[in-house]
């Protein structure tokens, strides 16, 4: 059997776990609330289902070519900048680690994006070709 203090969290664990859990709960609550509003309330707010409340406008035509590439590039750059903002806020607000931490986060994440974005583009292109044949 494990000693009584074996499962106790250290100060560093609490400093990392509590903000991370709080952020996760806030994000999941916001997503749940959005889904609840989308599927439970109609325009009158009386709990009507969307299919009974109103007809949804048709989806716009899918973007192709340069428009699709710009949309994907914007999503990649925006996601990278948001991730960097979260990491820098975590570094300066919660955990002060070694000076090489920020440099390795910036370069490591850029490397992962540089490797995954071309793979995503190639797989998307292949899926689109298979759909049109």
N, C-alpha and C positions, 0 to 999 in steps of 0.2 A: 504494500500500500504506500502511496506517496505521502511525504510529510505534509503537514497542514499548510505550510507556506509555499508549497511547490507551485500552486496554481495562481498565486498572487501576482498581480501585474507590477512591473517595475515602473518607476517614474517616467522613463522614456516611452514605455509601452502606453501608459495612460495619456501622455502628451500626444502621441500619434493616433491612438485608437479612438479617443473621445471625439476629436474634431472630424476624423474620417467617418465615424459612425453617424455623427450629427449631420454632416454633409450628405451622406447617403440617405438618411431618413428624410431630409428636406427635399432632395431630388425626387425620391420615390413618391413622397406625398404630393409634390407638384404634378408629377406625371399621372398619378392616380386621380387627382382632382380633375385634371384636364380630360382624362378618359371618361370619368364620371359625367362631366358636363357634356361631353360630346355624345355619349350614348344614352344618357338618362333624361336630359331635358331638351325639349323642342323649343321653338321660338317663343312659345307662351310660357315656358318654365314650369309646366304642369306635369312633367315626367313623361311626355310623349316620346315615342321612339322616332328617330330621324326618318325612317321610311314612311311613317304615317304623318309626320308633321309637315314635311316639305320635300320637294324633289331637289336633290343636290345637283349643282351644275356639273356638266360633263368635265372629265379631266382634260386639261389642255394637252395638245399634241406633245409627245415626248421630244425632248431636245436631242438634236443630233449634230454631229460635226463639231465646229468650234464652240458653239453655244454649250454643248454638253461638256466639252473639255474645260471651258471657263468655269462652269458650275462645279465640276469636280475639283479643279485647282483652287477655287475659292473655299470649298469645304475643307480641303487639306490644309491650306494656309490658316484658315480661321481656327480649325481644330488645334493646329500646332501652337498658335499664339495663345489660345485659351489654356492649353496644357502648360505652357511656359508661365503664364500668369499664376496658375494654381501652384506650380512648383516653387516659384519665387516667393509667393505669399507664404507657403509652408516653410520655406527655408528661413525667411526673415522673421516670421511670426511665431513659429513653433520650435523647430529643430535646427539648431545652429551646428552644422557639421563642418567638416574640413573645407578649405578654400577651393579645392578641385571639384567639389560637388556640383556647383552650378555649371561649370564648364563641361563636365561629363554628361550632365542631363541635357544640355543644349545639343551637344554633338552626338550623343547616343540616340536621342529622339530623332534628330535630323537624319541620321543613318537609317534608322528603322523606317522613317517615311520615304526616304530615297529608295529603299529596297521594296517596300510594300506598294507604293503608288504605281510603279510600272507593272507589277504583277496584277494589281487590281485592274489597271487599264487593259492589259492583255486578256484577262479572263472575261471582262465585260465585253470586249470586242468579240471574243469567241462565242459568248452566250448570245450576243445580238446576231451574229452570222447564222448560228444554229436556229434561231427563232425565225429568221427570214428565209430559210431554205426549206 
